[in-house]
Amino acid sequence: MTLEIHQFPCLSDNYGFLVHDPASGETACIDTPDAEAYLREAEAKGWKITQIWNTHWHPDHAGGNEAIKAATGCVIVAPAGDAAKIAGVDRTVAHGDAVALGAFSAQVIEVGGHTLGHIAYHLPAAVVAFVGDALFPLGCGRMFEGTPDQFWASLARLKALPSETTLYSAHEYTQANARFAVFADPDNAALHAYADGVEARRARGEWTVPTTLGAELTANPFLRADDADMAARWGGESPEQTFAALRTAKDTFR
């Protein structure tokens, strides 16, 4: 059997994810922005929530933990580096650890930068990764707590995954990300085609999440901070410095 992933919008621009293993009957919430929405969606699918996998501490990712746990008795897994700010944690995990959903194993990847302890969950057998706010289609998370060196190292870990990996990120930010990406990397033909596709999909009311790592490697300017063209345009004697320049520019881009 294959892993089933149910995606649904919640709050103003979040996506919720329920991951279900039909063989074991187990279901994991990837983050908990809206407890009511998660419980409603799980009931509609006929799935029993058995776990929560938090990516980081922000309330729009962990705010529903206690209500979902109270309703289901599920086990909450959270990043060790952010766990002090997350409610109801049963198990902490860090880079290199694994969590299981039935027979499926998820590898924990350190992706700090947006928050210090942010993690991603990579399920190699399903060729998917849940990356929270570390990486978005054509963008990356705002660097609230980390450093450019830390954040670039995090993105480099994601870049090393198989290019066919499907990436599930937590917000619908792609139109705004595309506007900055085209400004940041104006000569990138693959990016222009991607951005045009985003506009068309959003005009039809379609989601732009998930994406694939392969698409991001060619078009996402933050993943291209180690490219010579990006260094020439944005400066920096290292990918970390070029990334820092891009992230600073995005923070004030209108």
N, C-alpha and C positions, 0 to 999 in steps of 0.2 A: 504494500500500500504506500501511497505517497502522502507527504505532509500536506495538510489543508491550511491555507492562510486566508482569513476573512478580514478584509480591510473596510473601514467605515469612517466617515468624517465625524468629528466631535469638536466641542468648543468652537472658537471662531475660525481657526485654520489648522487644527490638529488632525492627524489621522490616528485612529485606534487600530490595533492589530490583535486578533485572536489566532493562535497557532494550535492546530488540533492534530493529534496522532490517532487515526481511526483504529489502529490495532489495539492500543492500550486504553483508548478513551480519554487520555489526558489532554488538557487544554491549558495553554499558557497565555496570559495577557502580556503583551509587550508594552510596558509602561501603563499608567492608569490616569490619563488626563481627566476622565469623566466616568465615575463609578457607575452611575445610572445607565449611561450608554453601554458600557461593557456588559453589565448584567442583563440588560435588555437584549443586546445582540447575541449573547451566549444562549439565552433562553430561546430566542427565535431559531437558532441553529440546532438546538437540542444538545448543546455541549455543556459539560460541567467544568467550571474553572478549577483547576488544581494547583496552578502556580502563577506567580507574577514575576516577570523578569524586568527589573528596573535598569534603565541605562544611566540615569543621573538623577540628582535630587530635586530639580526644579518642580514646583507645584503642578505644572501642566504635564508632568511625567510621573509623578509619584503621589499626587494629591488624592487619588482614589483608593490608595492601598488599604486603609483601615476599613472602609465601607465594604469593599469587595471581600476582604478577609473575613469580616464579620458575617457576611452573607453566605460564604462558600467554605470557609475553613482552609483556604488555600495556603500554600507555602510561598513566602516572599523572598526572592533572591535579589540582592542589591550590590552595587559596587562598593568594595571595602573603603575606597577613598572618599565616598560621599555618604556612607551609611549612617553617620551620626546625624544627618539632616533628613533621613528617610524613616517614615513610620512603619512599624510592624515587621521589621526585618528578621527573618529566620536564619538566613545564611548569607555571608558575604563572600564575594568572589573577586579575583584580580586576574591580571593578564596571565594567560596560560592555563587557567582553570577551565573546567568543563561542567556544563549542566546538562541534564538529560530530560527529554520529553518522550516517554516510552523508549523505543529503540533508537531514537534520534539524539545525537550528541551535538551540543552547541559549544563551540570554543569561545572563550572570553578574550577579547582583544582590548588592550588599553588604548583609548582614544581621547585622552585628556586634552584640554585646551578651552573648550566651551565652559566646562567645569573641570576642576582638578582631577576628579575621580571618574569621569565619564568612561563608560565601556560600551563595546558593541558585542553582539552575539552572532557568530558565524556558524551556520549549519552546513558543513561541506556536502553531506549526502543529499541535501535539498538544493544546494548551490544558491543559497540565499544568505544575506546578512541584514540584521536589524541595527541601524547605525545611529538612531536617535537624532540628536542635533549636531553630531560631529560633521556630517557630510550631507549636502542636499543636492538635488539636480541643479547643476551649474553654480553651486555655491557651497559654503561651509558655515558652521555656526559662528556666531559672534564670540569673540575671545574674551569672555567675562572674567575668567579666573587664571587661565594659564599664560604661558609665554609663547612667542613665535617658535622657538626651538621645540618646545613640547608639542605644540599643535602640528608643526610640520612632521615631526616624528610619528605622530598619530596618523596623519594622512598617508605617510609613506607605508605604514602597516596595512592600511586599507588598499593602497595601490598595489600591494604585493599579492592580493587575493587573485584567484582566476578571473580573467576579464569577463567571462560569461556570468559572473555572480550577479544576481538580482539584489539591488540595494533598496531596502525599505527605510525611508527617513520619515520624520514625524510631523512635518508641516507642508502645506501647499504654499511654497514661496517662489516657485520657479519663474513666474513672469518677472518679478522684481529682480531675481538673480540673473535672468537672461539680459535684462537691460544693462546691468553692470558688466556682465561678461563680455558683451559686444563692445562696450566702451574699453574694457581692459585688454581685449585681444581682437582688434578690429579686422585683422587680415586672415582670420581663421575661418576657412570655408565651411568646415564641419560644424563649427559653432553657429554660423549664420543659418545653416540648414536646420539645426537643432532648435534654435530660437524661433524660426518661422513655424516649425512644427508645434512648439509650445503655444504660440499665439492661436494657431488653428484649433488645437485641442481645447484650450480654455474657452474659446469662442463657442465651442460645442458643449461646454459644461463638463468636459472630461477631466479626470485627474492626470497629473504628470508624475505621480509617485505610484509604483516604483520606477526606478531607472536601472540601467546596467552599468557595471563598472567600466566596461569597454567604451560605452558612450561618453562617460565622464572623463575618461583618460584622454580622449581627443578634444573635448570641448570645455571642460570645467577649468577656468583659469587658476583656481587654487591648487588643483592637482598638477598644473603645468608650471609651477614655480621653479622647477628644476630644468625647464626648457631654456635654451640659449636665447630664443626670441623674446621670451617673457623677461628674462634678466636684462636684455638690452633695452627693453621698453620701460621697465619699472625699476631698474637699478638693483644693486645688491651683489655682493661678492660670493654669496652662497644661496641655496634654495630657501634657507630660513629667512634671510634678509629680504629676498624677493617676495616671499610669502607675507612677511610683516608689512611690506609696502602695499601689497594688494589688500590685505585685511584692513589696514588703516584707511585706504581709499574707499573701500566698500562701506565702512562705518559712517562716512560723511556723504556718500553718493546720493544724489536726488534725481 
